[in-house]
Amino acid sequence: MSAAMTAAPGAESRITLSWRIMRLALRELRSGLGGFYVFLACVALGVMVITTVGALSDALKTGLARQGEAILGGDATLARMHARATASEREWLLAQGRVSETATLRTIARRLDGQDQALIELKAVDAAYPMASSVQLNGGLPLDQAIRQGDDAAADPILLERLGLKAGERIRIGNAELTVRDTVKSEPDGIADRLTYGPRIFVSLATLEKTGLVQPGTLVRWRYSVKLPDEAGENTSGLAQFRRAAKAALPESGFSIADRRDPSPQISKTLERLRQFLTLLGLTSLLVGGVGVANAVNTFIDKRRKVIATMRSLGATSRLVFYVFLVQVLAMAAIGVVIGITLGILAPSILTAFYGSVLPVKAEFTVSVTTIATAVAYGFLVAILFALWPLGRAEAMSTAVLFRDELGAGHVRPRTSVLIATAAVAAILVLCAVLTSDSRIIALDFCAGIAIMFAVFIALGHAVTWAAGRMTRPRRPELALAIGNLAAPGGLTKSIVLSLGTGLSLLTAVALADASLVNELTSRMPAKSPDYFVLDIPKADYAAVGALIEKEVPGSHLVSAPMLRGRLLRLKDKPAEEVKAPPEAQWVLTGDRGLTYAESVPEGSKVVAGEWWPKDYSGEPLVSFEAELAQKLDLKIGDQVTVNVLGRNLTARISNLREVKWESLALNFVMVFSPNTLAQAPHAMLATVTLPKGIPLALEVQMARTLGQAYPAVTPIRVRDAIDAFNVVFAKIMTAVRVAGGVTLLSGALVLAGALATAQRKRILEAVILKTLGATRRRIMTAHLAEYLMLAAVTALFAVVLGGLAAWIAVAHVMEIEFSFSWVAVAQTLGLATALIAIFGGIGTWLVLRARPVPYLRTE
């Protein structure tokens, strides 16, 4: 062994040197994994989160791709609002392959006795539907038999439960009375339709005509599924060729086109953004766990100080020692990464077993190479980042210092090349986070926030140690001992402050952001918000509808606006699909948008640039655009936008920009046109109804029932019900975010446990000496408890400040809503800090107190 060490590294070939490093490293690992359990847990936990998120995202993407034909009902779809396909458009579609036509709209289903009603999503289908897969009914009837024997329907079981009906009974939709023949078990193309606000009901297209719901301007979404001939729909080139042909043959149609490769772009984008966000949280847990990696490496080196000193005495160079122990660290990191990836791959199947029914598509598990590579890269990079500093310090220590145990080791710094390598690894981590993120600015802000968080708590740890060292010791011996422990150079202060502080800060930020969002959605709602939105009011009936509502509930206030749907086709001279908009503005360019026209500025809006058109304006088409979105889309006064409405393209010039107070729930739109642009187009009216305060709920329900009976095509939506439905979805999302934030706190808890285990040998020796000098177990326990509580208080205080600052930046400057401080979130942070410290500190102190004195006094 000494000959191998005394040979000059420069005289050996790289292969020989590498072999000897590997052999020495493996020989050192024969002693087992002792001291590396926290290291493995921290790496495995972070890698598991990243792998789980990626694997679940891959599973859903694969499910979308493989089920694309069933989801669309064919190889491709063309969809638009308001306008059914014309004869020429239908002729072109039929020339491409088999075609199925469906129509969906929102309306009201009512009991025949008028005692109850419910908002529904009506879906009318032709005889060819569905061309792929099938609609499953609970009674076993084929869909054709359930909806084509007469005025029949198949309904979601929830609807019958709400109305107190059962299969075989009749309901009223519009002007038609329908018999519910069966209930719907599954629908293959449900996610291809727009977001639904109520239970689904299937009818035939012939039955839809009998309801009288389809009128000029009614918000009906017509969708045409196309099954391409031969293998054209089976390959990418055939699908791409179809899309090009559709755009060339139907340039003015306004159809939005999707194909089986990505049947629901909105869901795909949502999944991708959620994956990126949760991956960043997983990276945070890895970085927090990196402190545990550093602690474990420090412990590992501490236990082998004399081994290192012996190797150095026998002629081993500092760099040889450095590389031997780096190989061991990488071997441990590899074990942690393998454990994390294994658990991460298994986790999605467990999640879908419990929550698969709420997923938008059936997950099909295939983990991509990108997911594995990302998790592996993050795991190794974080392990190396946090291991280089303690390894560099061990390399830089002299043999004499190593033999003298810990004396003089406090101010040793790694050599310059190790510091450069550490900075390079950190830069690679940031680069990976930025390149894999949809929004690079958010990723950079995230990385900067994590760096600031680490810097703050590292500085805080040093500050607490410095301040404790200069404090006057109190007369009470337990407190004096506690303060002395805080000031000890090799004590727990820095590790606990860093590990606990980072986890608590993130959890505080998530909790405060959650509180602000909930507050924005509830208490911040305007005092005079409307009680109902009323959809699809025929223009000719608007006055009569208003009179009926006033008769039923005197003192009601109605505000109306024309309502159309249209799709943005061009911004300035660029097609909408080619515009590179930021993620928060991309939604404006995809799908149909609500449109209106007005003579005056709508309530809840304020012109901030340009001028509103005069009354009786009759010049070129003008449009008012929402100011914030215009800025994100790089639009300014004088630019032109083209929208497709009712199958016709309209180009208008932006004459002004509006600041919109969306939370007022007033009738507002992204685009408001001058009346001469859209007034002649067939359309319905949208209205808000504000009822007098304090009216009985029974009177409110009676008003909605009477309105529905008199005007079957009109759809009243209670604002409170819509908000409650949104809050249910929002609560699920925030629960997922809190769980992800909790994983980071778990990493901090692991690091805390590791820090206490690292110092356990020193604490046992200290306790043995104190007991020998006459200290009781109670006094030692009290001293440790006082130390831990002081650390918890200081750490939690800074975590609240830092987490609050992070939440304020995210809420006020990213989400752009009012920040609301929550004392509940603060109390949760303080409680968690105290609980973690008490649990891990109590366990550590118990292990210290139960140690027998004699063995430690002899060995030390």
Buried (B, 14 or more C-beta within 10 A) or exposed (E): BEEBBEBEBEEBEEEEBEEBBBBBBEEBBEEEEEBBBBBBBBBBBBBBBBBBBBBBBBBBBBBBBBBBBBBBBBBBBBBBBBBBBEEEBBEBBEEBBBBBBBBBBBBBBBBEEEEBBBBBBBBBBBEBBBBBBEBEBEEEBEBEBBBBEEBBBBBBBBBBEBBEBEBEEBBBBBEBBBBBBBBBBEBBBBBBBBEBBBBBBBBBBBBBEBBEBBBEBBBBBBBBBBBBEEEBBEEEEBBEEBBEEBBEBBEEBBBBBBBBBBBBBBBBBEBBBBBBBBBBBBBBBBBBBBBBBBBBBBBBBBEBBEBBBBBBEEBBBBBBBBBBBBBBBBBBBBBBBBBBBBBBBBBBBEBBEEEEEEBBBBBBBBBBEEBBEBBBBBBBBBBBBBBBBBBBBBBBBBBEBBBEEEEEBEEBEBBEEBBEBBEEBBEBBBEBBBEBBBBEEBBBBBBEBBEBBBEBBBEBBEBBBEEBEEEEBEEEBBBBBBBBBBBBEBBBBBBBBBBBBBBBBBBBBBBBBBBBBBBBBEEEBEEEBBBBBBBBBBBEBBEEBBEBBBEBBEEBBBBBBBBBBBBBBBBBEEEBEEBEBEBBBBBBBBBBBBBBBBEEBBEBBEBEBBEBBEEEBEEEBBBBBBBBBBEBBBBBBEBBBBBBBBBEBBBBBBBBBBEBBEBBBBBBBBBBBBBBBBEEBEBBBBBBBBBEEEBEEEEBBBBBBBBBEEBBBBBBBBBEEBBEEEEEEBEEEBEEBBEBBBBBBBBBBBBBBBBBBBBBBBBBBBBBBBBEEEBEBEBBBBBBBBBBBBBBBBBBBBBBEBBBBBBBBBBEEBBEBEBBBBEEBBEBBBEBBBEBBBEBBBEBBEBBBEBEBEEBEEEE
